[in-house]
């Protein structure tokens, strides 16, 4: 039994909430950051992902191919 609605808990402290962030929003932000790093970094892991999932320079926001991993599809949604 919850005494306070989750929407109220996630409000800023000044508005009477606890200032907690919504985890869905945090997850989307981190996935977007990871996608940016894949596109702009020269690290071996990033180049491996680009080589595997973006071989013909297709756009990241194109629909996820059926043979892609769940992680890659999540990154493209981010």
Beta strands, then each sheet from edge to edge (+ up, - down):
end
